[in-house]
Amino acid sequence: MQVLAEKTEVMWVVDVNSGENIKKDDFLAINIAALKKVHQLIYLKEMAGILVVDAISLDDYKDLLDFIDQEFSEENIKFHGLSNLGLLEFTIRLDF
């Protein structure tokens, strides 16, 4: 029996939560830490397709969006923005 495994593009969904009762000031730091881990996983798991991140809601997303622009600067990763539901939307090409 021969098994073929091909790289496929799928939809990846990440839900960022804090399991602890923390101050609102820490939400940005938690989101940034989670996005750094997601960035690592893109390459470790050879992720491709659509990536949706449900980050912890913030009053102001400017600092988080600035971080995303710096962190996800590769040509194969495109950040499409923040949806009406507050979801961070990315697409990832497999050609890296």
C-alpha positions in Angstrom: 0.0 0.0 0.0 1.3 3.4 -0.9 0.3 6.5 1.0 0.7 9.9 -0.7 0.9 13.0 1.5 0.6 16.3 -0.3 0.9 19.7 1.1 -2.5 21.4 1.1 -3.9 24.8 1.8 -6.4 24.9 4.6 -8.0 27.4 6.9 -6.2 27.8 10.2 -8.0 29.4 13.2 -6.3 30.6 16.3 -8.3 31.8 19.4 -6.2 33.9 21.8 -7.4 33.8 25.4 -6.0 34.5 28.8 -6.8 31.8 31.3 -6.1 34.2 34.1 -7.8 37.2 35.5 -5.5 39.9 34.3 -5.6 43.7 33.7 -6.6 45.1 30.4 -3.2 46.6 30.1 -1.8 43.1 29.5 -4.0 42.2 26.6 -1.7 43.8 24.0 1.3 41.8 25.4 -0.7 38.6 25.3 -1.8 39.2 21.7 1.8 39.9 20.6 3.1 36.8 22.3 0.5 34.7 20.6 1.2 36.2 17.2 4.9 35.5 17.7 4.1 31.9 18.3 1.8 31.8 15.3 4.6 33.2 13.2 6.9 30.4 14.3 4.2 27.8 13.6 3.7 29.0 10.1 7.2 27.7 9.3 7.3 24.7 11.7 4.0 23.3 10.4 4.4 24.6 6.8 1.1 26.3 7.1 -0.6 27.6 4.0 -4.0 29.0 3.2 -6.2 31.3 5.3 -5.2 32.2 8.8 -7.8 33.8 11.1 -6.7 34.9 14.6 -9.3 35.8 17.2 -7.2 38.1 19.3 -8.2 39.5 22.7 -10.3 42.6 22.1 -8.5 45.9 22.5 -9.7 49.5 22.8 -7.1 50.6 20.3 -5.5 48.2 17.8 -2.9 50.6 16.5 0.1 49.1 18.4 -1.0 45.5 17.5 -1.4 46.4 13.8 2.0 48.1 13.8 3.5 44.9 15.3 1.8 42.8 12.6 3.3 45.0 9.9 6.8 44.5 11.3 6.5 40.8 12.3 4.7 39.4 9.2 6.8 41.2 6.5 7.5 38.2 4.3 6.2 38.1 0.8 4.4 34.8 1.3 2.4 36.1 4.3 -0.2 38.8 3.6 -2.2 40.6 6.4 -5.6 41.6 5.1 -6.7 43.6 8.1 -9.1 43.4 10.9 -12.6 42.1 10.2 -15.9 43.6 11.4 -15.9 40.9 14.1 -12.4 41.9 15.3 -10.6 38.9 13.6 -7.1 39.3 12.2 -7.1 37.9 8.6 -4.0 36.6 6.9 -3.3 34.5 3.8 -0.2 32.4 3.5 1.4 31.0 0.3 3.2 27.7 0.5 6.1 28.8 -1.7 8.6 29.6 1.0 
